[in-house]
Amino acid sequence: MRYTKIAFVCVIIIFSMLTASGMVSRTSKVSDKVIYYEKVVALTFDDGPSRLYTNELLDGLKERGVRATFFLVGENIEGNEEIVKRMYDEGHLIGNHTYSHVKLVGMSDDAIISEISRTNEAISRITGEEVTFIRPPYGIIDERVLWDVSLTPILWSYDTNDWCSQNADCIVKNVVKNVKSGDIILMHDVYKTSVSAALRIVDELQAMGYVFVTADELIIE
Ligand code: NI
């Protein structure tokens, strides 16, 4: 998924710079109180739900009290509705990753709208809520696609390349060494190694004082 990360990554980077400079504070709302965290990251998982691995990931996140963000591929939802319901019930953020994992730029308006609306409908049917966020496959999006999809894009600022290495030790080591507060971390819950790496990352970063939030909490003030 090493494609152009375009302007939205710039937005994230600019936001990170502002935050690092103290101009913006990241917050998480709990009831009426606003809590400020010094070290905060968001774990995001693309391409699921996976019948094989997502439940194991959800078990581990629940044990650790961590909420994450899942960008679902619509065609993977059928038959896995209970997993999606569980994500929602356990407080994770669910977003759209198109219906059949396509590169949206270059497609016709009708095809784009179909890719997005079919996935939105599949998610909403389970959660009862409208979908607000999209992560375009390969991180590729342009103004026309943005207009068609009517969703807020969330890209990432730290790519674990978990799909490529599929080596849990290597993934954990790199994230723990290089991650910084405010990062939106890209992973995929469709590999066994990613699930074990993600849970070890949670353990190590929590020990370092990091708090995990959903990705919307890092981009919206
Ligand atoms: Ni993807």
Boltz pocket constraint, residues with backbone or C-beta under 6 A from the ligand:
constraints:
  - pocket:
      binder: B
      contacts: [[A, 1], [A, 46], [A, 47], [A, 97], [A, 101], [A, 137], [A, 138]]
      max_distance: 6.0
